[in-house]
């Protein structure tokens, strides 16, 4: 993976982002014009937008913390290359829905939609039940009118003396 990440970093032009799929992973790369490139390796389920947001934040903080001269000639074992903030970012971004405010809002919207659909369905079911009750009451009303007219006809024949 390290070799492949290095190849992706070398092939990403400054100022560009790219996503490269390799086996079961996606290598998200962001190369800055200052000569720094960040790579994040995720699975296919991890959102690309969140991965690139993380890359941007980490590289912004790295570039603001270290001048170009500090990392231009550095190797991976150089002491000036330590960046302990990276662990905090990785922990924070383990759950992309909590880290990304847009995803968090989208999740809340999806949950609200589900609740609204259930509510609308129950209201429609009640409406159908009300329609059935109205039809039954109309039928009962018609039957009671028929009963009334038949009873009136039958009672009209009787004469009380």
MODELLER restraints for C-alpha pairs under 7 A, 6 or more apart:
rsr = mdl.restraints
at = mdl.atoms
rsr.add(forms.Gaussian(group=physical.xy_distance, feature=features.Distance(at['CA:5:A'], at['CA:39:A']), mean=6.72, stdev=0.5))
rsr.add(forms.Gaussian(group=physical.xy_distance, feature=features.Distance(at['CA:9:A'], at['CA:29:A']), mean=6.57, stdev=0.5))
rsr.add(forms.Gaussian(group=physical.xy_distance, feature=features.Distance(at['CA:9:A'], at['CA:37:A']), mean=6.06, stdev=0.5))
rsr.add(forms.Gaussian(group=physical.xy_distance, feature=features.Distance(at['CA:12:A'], at['CA:18:A']), mean=6.99, stdev=0.5))
rsr.add(forms.Gaussian(group=physical.xy_distance, feature=features.Distance(at['CA:12:A'], at['CA:31:A']), mean=6.11, stdev=0.5))
rsr.add(forms.Gaussian(group=physical.xy_distance, feature=features.Distance(at['CA:13:A'], at['CA:31:A']), mean=6.26, stdev=0.5))
rsr.add(forms.Gaussian(group=physical.xy_distance, feature=features.Distance(at['CA:14:A'], at['CA:31:A']), mean=4.75, stdev=0.5))
rsr.add(forms.Gaussian(group=physical.xy_distance, feature=features.Distance(at['CA:14:A'], at['CA:32:A']), mean=4.97, stdev=0.5))
rsr.add(forms.Gaussian(group=physical.xy_distance, feature=features.Distance(at['CA:14:A'], at['CA:33:A']), mean=4.72, stdev=0.5))
rsr.add(forms.Gaussian(group=physical.xy_distance, feature=features.Distance(at['CA:14:A'], at['CA:35:A']), mean=6.81, stdev=0.5))
rsr.add(forms.Gaussian(group=physical.xy_distance, feature=features.Distance(at['CA:15:A'], at['CA:31:A']), mean=5.44, stdev=0.5))
rsr.add(forms.Gaussian(group=physical.xy_distance, feature=features.Distance(at['CA:15:A'], at['CA:32:A']), mean=4.72, stdev=0.5))
rsr.add(forms.Gaussian(group=physical.xy_distance, feature=features.Distance(at['CA:15:A'], at['CA:33:A']), mean=5.24, stdev=0.5))
rsr.add(forms.Gaussian(group=physical.xy_distance, feature=features.Distance(at['CA:16:A'], at['CA:30:A']), mean=5.95, stdev=0.5))
rsr.add(forms.Gaussian(group=physical.xy_distance, feature=features.Distance(at['CA:16:A'], at['CA:31:A']), mean=5.68, stdev=0.5))
rsr.add(forms.Gaussian(group=physical.xy_distance, feature=features.Distance(at['CA:17:A'], at['CA:29:A']), mean=5.48, stdev=0.5))
rsr.add(forms.Gaussian(group=physical.xy_distance, feature=features.Distance(at['CA:17:A'], at['CA:30:A']), mean=4.40, stdev=0.5))
rsr.add(forms.Gaussian(group=physical.xy_distance, feature=features.Distance(at['CA:17:A'], at['CA:31:A']), mean=6.49, stdev=0.5))
rsr.add(forms.Gaussian(group=physical.xy_distance, feature=features.Distance(at['CA:18:A'], at['CA:28:A']), mean=5.96, stdev=0.5))
rsr.add(forms.Gaussian(group=physical.xy_distance, feature=features.Distance(at['CA:18:A'], at['CA:29:A']), mean=5.28, stdev=0.5))
rsr.add(forms.Gaussian(group=physical.xy_distance, feature=features.Distance(at['CA:18:A'], at['CA:30:A']), mean=6.68, stdev=0.5))
rsr.add(forms.Gaussian(group=physical.xy_distance, feature=features.Distance(at['CA:19:A'], at['CA:26:A']), mean=6.39, stdev=0.5))
rsr.add(forms.Gaussian(group=physical.xy_distance, feature=features.Distance(at['CA:19:A'], at['CA:27:A']), mean=5.56, stdev=0.5))
rsr.add(forms.Gaussian(group=physical.xy_distance, feature=features.Distance(at['CA:19:A'], at['CA:28:A']), mean=4.53, stdev=0.5))
rsr.add(forms.Gaussian(group=physical.xy_distance, feature=features.Distance(at['CA:19:A'], at['CA:29:A']), mean=6.25, stdev=0.5))
rsr.add(forms.Gaussian(group=physical.xy_distance, feature=features.Distance(at['CA:20:A'], at['CA:26:A']), mean=5.54, stdev=0.5))
rsr.add(forms.Gaussian(group=physical.xy_distance, feature=features.Distance(at['CA:20:A'], at['CA:27:A']), mean=5.06, stdev=0.5))
rsr.add(forms.Gaussian(group=physical.xy_distance, feature=features.Distance(at['CA:20:A'], at['CA:28:A']), mean=6.58, stdev=0.5))
rsr.add(forms.Gaussian(group=physical.xy_distance, feature=features.Distance(at['CA:21:A'], at['CA:27:A']), mean=6.25, stdev=0.5))
rsr.add(forms.Gaussian(group=physical.xy_distance, feature=features.Distance(at['CA:24:A'], at['CA:43:A']), mean=6.35, stdev=0.5))
rsr.add(forms.Gaussian(group=physical.xy_distance, feature=features.Distance(at['CA:25:A'], at['CA:41:A']), mean=6.45, stdev=0.5))
rsr.add(forms.Gaussian(group=physical.xy_distance, feature=features.Distance(at['CA:25:A'], at['CA:42:A']), mean=5.55, stdev=0.5))
rsr.add(forms.Gaussian(group=physical.xy_distance, feature=features.Distance(at['CA:25:A'], at['CA:43:A']), mean=4.65, stdev=0.5))
rsr.add(forms.Gaussian(group=physical.xy_distance, feature=features.Distance(at['CA:25:A'], at['CA:44:A']), mean=6.20, stdev=0.5))
rsr.add(forms.Gaussian(group=physical.xy_distance, feature=features.Distance(at['CA:26:A'], at['CA:41:A']), mean=5.67, stdev=0.5))
rsr.add(forms.Gaussian(group=physical.xy_distance, feature=features.Distance(at['CA:26:A'], at['CA:42:A']), mean=5.32, stdev=0.5))
rsr.add(forms.Gaussian(group=physical.xy_distance, feature=features.Distance(at['CA:26:A'], at['CA:43:A']), mean=5.94, stdev=0.5))
rsr.add(forms.Gaussian(group=physical.xy_distance, feature=features.Distance(at['CA:26:A'], at['CA:44:A']), mean=6.37, stdev=0.5))
rsr.add(forms.Gaussian(group=physical.xy_distance, feature=features.Distance(at['CA:27:A'], at['CA:39:A']), mean=6.44, stdev=0.5))
rsr.add(forms.Gaussian(group=physical.xy_distance, feature=features.Distance(at['CA:27:A'], at['CA:40:A']), mean=5.76, stdev=0.5))
rsr.add(forms.Gaussian(group=physical.xy_distance, feature=features.Distance(at['CA:27:A'], at['CA:41:A']), mean=4.61, stdev=0.5))
rsr.add(forms.Gaussian(group=physical.xy_distance, feature=features.Distance(at['CA:27:A'], at['CA:42:A']), mean=6.62, stdev=0.5))
rsr.add(forms.Gaussian(group=physical.xy_distance, feature=features.Distance(at['CA:28:A'], at['CA:39:A']), mean=5.50, stdev=0.5))
rsr.add(forms.Gaussian(group=physical.xy_distance, feature=features.Distance(at['CA:28:A'], at['CA:40:A']), mean=5.09, stdev=0.5))
rsr.add(forms.Gaussian(group=physical.xy_distance, feature=features.Distance(at['CA:28:A'], at['CA:41:A']), mean=6.26, stdev=0.5))
rsr.add(forms.Gaussian(group=physical.xy_distance, feature=features.Distance(at['CA:28:A'], at['CA:51:A']), mean=6.89, stdev=0.5))
rsr.add(forms.Gaussian(group=physical.xy_distance, feature=features.Distance(at['CA:29:A'], at['CA:37:A']), mean=6.94, stdev=0.5))
rsr.add(forms.Gaussian(group=physical.xy_distance, feature=features.Distance(at['CA:29:A'], at['CA:38:A']), mean=5.66, stdev=0.5))
rsr.add(forms.Gaussian(group=physical.xy_distance, feature=features.Distance(at['CA:29:A'], at['CA:39:A']), mean=4.54, stdev=0.5))
rsr.add(forms.Gaussian(group=physical.xy_distance, feature=features.Distance(at['CA:29:A'], at['CA:40:A']), mean=6.58, stdev=0.5))
rsr.add(forms.Gaussian(group=physical.xy_distance, feature=features.Distance(at['CA:30:A'], at['CA:37:A']), mean=5.55, stdev=0.5))
rsr.add(forms.Gaussian(group=physical.xy_distance, feature=features.Distance(at['CA:30:A'], at['CA:38:A']), mean=5.36, stdev=0.5))
rsr.add(forms.Gaussian(group=physical.xy_distance, feature=features.Distance(at['CA:30:A'], at['CA:39:A']), mean=6.69, stdev=0.5))
rsr.add(forms.Gaussian(group=physical.xy_distance, feature=features.Distance(at['CA:30:A'], at['CA:55:A']), mean=6.65, stdev=0.5))
rsr.add(forms.Gaussian(group=physical.xy_distance, feature=features.Distance(at['CA:31:A'], at['CA:37:A']), mean=4.02, stdev=0.5))
rsr.add(forms.Gaussian(group=physical.xy_distance, feature=features.Distance(at['CA:31:A'], at['CA:38:A']), mean=6.38, stdev=0.5))
rsr.add(forms.Gaussian(group=physical.xy_distance, feature=features.Distance(at['CA:34:A'], at['CA:68:A']), mean=6.96, stdev=0.5))
rsr.add(forms.Gaussian(group=physical.xy_distance, feature=features.Distance(at['CA:38:A'], at['CA:55:A']), mean=6.21, stdev=0.5))
rsr.add(forms.Gaussian(group=physical.xy_distance, feature=features.Distance(at['CA:38:A'], at['CA:59:A']), mean=6.82, stdev=0.5))
rsr.add(forms.Gaussian(group=physical.xy_distance, feature=features.Distance(at['CA:40:A'], at['CA:51:A']), mean=6.92, stdev=0.5))
rsr.add(forms.Gaussian(group=physical.xy_distance, feature=features.Distance(at['CA:50:A'], at['CA:96:A']), mean=6.41, stdev=0.5))
rsr.add(forms.Gaussian(group=physical.xy_distance, feature=features.Distance(at['CA:50:A'], at['CA:100:A']), mean=6.29, stdev=0.5))
rsr.add(forms.Gaussian(group=physical.xy_distance, feature=features.Distance(at['CA:58:A'], at['CA:86:A']), mean=6.96, stdev=0.5))
rsr.add(forms.Gaussian(group=physical.xy_distance, feature=features.Distance(at['CA:70:A'], at['CA:80:A']), mean=6.84, stdev=0.5))
rsr.add(forms.Gaussian(group=physical.xy_distance, feature=features.Distance(at['CA:71:A'], at['CA:81:A']), mean=6.96, stdev=0.5))
rsr.add(forms.Gaussian(group=physical.xy_distance, feature=features.Distance(at['CA:92:A'], at['CA:99:A']), mean=6.33, stdev=0.5))
rsr.add(forms.Gaussian(group=physical.xy_distance, feature=features.Distance(at['CA:93:A'], at['CA:99:A']), mean=5.39, stdev=0.5))
rsr.add(forms.Gaussian(group=physical.xy_distance, feature=features.Distance(at['CA:97:A'], at['CA:103:A']), mean=5.17, stdev=0.5))
rsr.add(forms.Gaussian(group=physical.xy_distance, feature=features.Distance(at['CA:97:A'], at['CA:104:A']), mean=5.04, stdev=0.5))
rsr.add(forms.Gaussian(group=physical.xy_distance, feature=features.Distance(at['CA:98:A'], at['CA:104:A']), mean=6.01, stdev=0.5))
